Amino acid sequence: MVVTQTQPRPPRARTRPPIIDCDLHNELDSIKDLYPYLSQRWRDHIETYGVRPFAGSYYPRFWPNRADARPPSGRQSGSEVGFTRQHYLDPYNVAYAILIPLTPVGRQPNQALDAALATAVNDWQVAEWLDQDPRLRASIVVPFEDPPRAVAEIERRAADKRFVQVEFTGRPQEPMGRRKYWPIYEACARHGLHVVSHAFGSYGQPVTGCGWPSYYLEEHIGPAQAMQANIISLIAEGVFDHFPIKVVSVENGFGWLPSLMWRLDRSWRLLRSEVPHLKRPPSEYIREHVYLTTQPMEEPPDPRHFLTLLEQYGDMVDHILFASDYPHWDADEPDTALPARVPEAIRRGILFENARRLYNLP
């Protein structure tokens, strides 16, 4: 559901069941929001040289964030916790929200700068978000292309249990299963942290499997391809045989997962001699380790077909989590995110219970 204009206020929160939002974006108004958490050396560097992602690493968004989510101060939508609380958390009775900041981290060729920015983002999250509202949980932002520094940042933050996962962008330099990233997964397993892969963001990789797209339409739909490749890599490389971690796919859709599981199992039966380290069919690893969020929703023209999709998930339907993508222009409203035909038990699971269990929330 595309939301760009001011929406009617929802009913008062006390009349609504609680929800858990697994994709709430705490936005920077500008990179200068991080200056209080950066040393003078890096502030001078940014003032002189800027932050520099890889050329062509993403297609610039053509539409700003939700206009109704912009605070009265005029700052970027989603950049003030007080207004986010007033405009979204309270009216919709959001019991918990998982913060996923989208920042330049993970896209800087200068790895020392990338690490400094990651530390600053996490300090900013604590001071200006987590300390301001007890309902918030956060993702540890790490320079994942520099695993030793990434592990150091995880160690620095892991004692704060308000951080519940470690954040990757959708298109790292290599597929997520590569041994380069294993120290990060080992640290996550040691501290009981999940791994989240959020759509978009790139260390120079195209969003499609065959090169750079021409149109934003392609870029907007493309992340599902990258996430499928990352899931296949995590399984084939043996990550889930070594580390008891959960991987959460955010903003990549979820309608494609059943068919991916079918094809993986069939290919594994034909080619299992190449991957003798895999002890189980790929679908079993997915059932144990992979979770997905609702936004963006795949909505077939015939609502009955959505119920068929849920039937294909089977007992994995409790691995689907609600995500609003607030305050982005294509954010989903909690009231209309799921089709009306979805059975109430499944609806409550997606909107609340599945995330409560995954993140071990009260």
N, C-alpha and C positions, 0 to 999 in steps of 0.2 A: 504494500500500500504506500503510494507516494504521498508525502505530507510536506507541503511547502508553505501553506497558509496557516493563519491562526485557527486552531481547532476549538470547538466548544469544550468547556470544562467537563470532565467526567464526574460521575456521582461522588459524593464524599467518601473518603477512603474507608471509613468504618463499616460501610455497607458492602465492601468488596472483599473477596478472598485475597490473601496475600499472594504475591508473585515473586519470583527470583529472576532477575534479568542478567543474563550471562554475557552481555555485550553492551556496556555503557561506556561511551567515550568521554573521558575527561580531556578536553581540548586545550591546547596552548593558544593563547591569543596571538602570541608571536614567540620567537625563540628567546626574546628578552625575559619572558617569564622564568626562564631557567637561570638567569644571571645571578640571583642571590645564592644559588647552589653550585656555581662554577667558580673556580679560582680566577684571579685576574689574568693569568696567562691565557686561559681559554676564552675569556671574554674579549681580550685584545685580539686573539686569533679570529674569532667569529666576526668582530667588527671589521677586521682587515680583509679576511679571505672568505667569510661566509661559511655556510655548510653546503657540501657539494655531493649530492647523490650522483649515481652513474647516469650519464646522458641516456635519455630514452627509457629510464628504468620504470616509469609509470606514465600513464596518460593523464594529464591534468584534468581534474573534475570540472565539468562545465557548469555545475549548479552548486550554489552555496548551501550551507547547512540550513536546517529549518529556521524560517524567519521568526516563528513564534517562540523558538528556544533561545533567542538572543536576549541577554539580560538588559535591563534598562540602562546600564552603563555604556552600552554600545559595543562591548567587547564581543569576541567570537562566541557564537552559540556553543554552549557546553563548557565554557571556560571558567564559570563561577559556581562553586558548589552550592552556595546559598540559593541561587536561582534554579539550579537543577533540582534541588530539594523541593522548592516551592512549586515549580512547574511540572515536575514529573514524578519524583519519588513519593511525595506525600499524596497527591491526588489518586495515584494508581495503586497505593498501598504496596509499594515495593519493599518487601521484607529485607532483601539483600540485593546488591547490584555488584557485579564483577567489573572493575575498571580495566579497560584495555586502551591505554594511550597510544595514539598513532603519531609518532615523532620521527625525526631524522635518524634515530638509532637503528643500526643494522644495515644502513645504506651508505656509510661513510668509508671511502677508500682509506682515509687516515684513521687507522685503528686506535691510535691513542686518543684522538678526538672522539671517536665512537664510544670508547669506554668512559671518558669523562662525561659525555652527554648521558649515558645510561645511568651513571651514579647520580647525576643532577636530576634526571627525571624521577628516579625513585625517591630521592629526598623531597622533591616537590610534591610527589603523590602523598607522602606521609604528612607533611606540614599543611598542605592546602586542600587535601581531600580526606584521607583516612582519619586524621585527627579531628575533622570537622563533623563527621557523621558516622555513628557506629554501625550503620547498615552496610557500609562500603567494604569491599574486599578488592584486592589489587593484583595485577600481574607484575612480576619482576621483569623489568626491561633489562636486557643484557646485550653486550656486543657479541652475538653468537658466532660471528666469523672469526673471533679471537677466543677460542674456548678457555685458555687459562684465565684471561681477564673476566670472561663470563662466569666461570666457576667462582672466582674471587667475589664477584658482585652477588652471586647467590649466597655464598657464605656470609656476606655482610648483612643480608636482609632476612635470611631464613628463620631467625629467631622470632621475628615479628610475624605472628600467625595470621595477621590480616593479609599477608601476601600468600596467595593460594596456588599460583602457577607461574611458569616462566614463559616469556613471550618470544615467539618467532614470527617473522613476517611470512607471507605466503610463498615467496620465491627466494630462498636463500641461495648462496653461491653454488651449493651442491645439494642433491636430494637429501632429505632429512635423515635417512638411515645411515649415511656414511660415517665411518669410524671417527672422522674428524670431530663430530658432534657428541660422541659417546661420553666424554668427560662431563658434559652438561647433563646428560641423562643420568649419569651416575650420581651427580650432586642432587638432582631432583629426587631420585629414589632414596637417597640418604636422608633427605629432609621431608619426605612425604609431599612433594610438590608435583602438580600436574604440568604438562607441556601444552601450550596453546599455540595453534597456527592460525593467524588471522589473515584473511584474504588481502590481496594487493601487497604493496611494499615489495621492493626488489633489490637484489644485489647485482643488477645488470641482466637478469633473466627475462625473456619474453613471457607473457602470460599464457600464450598458446604453445602447443607442442610442435608448431611448425614455423615459428618466427613472430615478428612484431605485427600487431594488427593495424589496420588503417583507421578504425573508428572506435569511439568510446563504447558503442554498443557491444563490440567484440570484447573490449577490456572489461566491461561490466559483467559479462557472462563467463569470461574465461577462467576465473579463479578455481572453479570446480576441477578443471584439468590439472592444475598445479597440485591441488590437495590429493587427488587420486594418485598422482605420481609419488607424492610424499608418503602416502599410506603404503603403497606397494613397496617403496624403498625401505620403510621402517620394518616391514615384515620380511622382505627378502634378505636384508642385511643381518637379520637376527636380533634387532634391538629388543623386541619383546621377549625373546628367550633369555636375555641377560638382565633386563631392568623391569621391575614391576611398576611401570609408570602408566598413567592414563594420558592419552592425547586428545585434546579437544579441538575440533575443527570449527572455526567461527567465520560466518559470512561466506561460506562456500556452497550453500545449499545442502540438501541431504537426500534428494530423490534418487540420486545415482548410486547410493551405497549398495542396495540389494543386488543389482546387476553386476557391480564390481565384485562382490563376494562370490557370486556364481562363477564368473569368468576366472577369478583367481584360483578357486578350488579346482576347476577343470584343468587349467594350465599346470597347476602344481602336480596333479595326478599324472600328467604327461611328462613333466620335466623334473620331477622330484629328485632324480639322481644328481642334478646340478646343484641342488641346495640341500644336501643331506643334514645340514645343521638345523633345518626346520623340522620339528618333531610332530607338528600338528597341521591340519589343513589351514590355509590362510584365514578362512572365515572364522575359525575359532579364536585366532589372535585378535581379529577385529571385534568379536563379541566380548572379549575380555578387556580390551585396551582402548577402544576408539569411541568417542562421543561426538555428537554433531549438534549444531544449533539451527534454529528455525529460520533465521533471516539470512538470505532471502528465501521466501517460501516458493516452492514449486506448486502452482495451483492449476490443475488440469481443468479444462472447460466443463467437464462433467464432474461434479463434486463426489460422485460415487467412486471415481477412480482414485481420489485421494485416500479414501478408506481402504482401497485395494493396496495402495502403497504401504499403508500402516500394517496391513495384514502380511505383506512381504517382509516387513521388519520382524514380525513375530515377537519373541520375548526381548528383542533388542529395542523395542519401542521405548523402553525406559532409558535408552541412551540418547534420546532426543531432548534437547534443552531449549527453553525459550530465550530468544535474544531480540532486543528491540532495535539495536543499532542507533539509538538516540545519541546525539541530536542530528544525525545526517538526513539529507534531503529525502532519502528513500526509506526512512525508519518505519518500522511496523508498530502500529498501536496495539497494545495488549488485548483490547476488546475485540479486535477484528483480525488478529494474526492467524488464528486457526479457523477453518471452516466450521460452520454451525453444526454439521453432521458428526463431528468428532465426538465419540462417547465421553461422558463426563469423567470417568476414571482416567482415561488417557489424557484428556485435557488438563486435569489437575496434576497429573504426572509431569507433563511437559512444562506447564507454567510454574510448578513449584517443587514437587516431591523429587523428581529426578536430579535436579541440581542440589537440593538439600542433602541427598545421600552422597552424591559425588563429592561435594565440597565439605561434607561432614559439618553442616551448619545446624544450629539448635532448632 
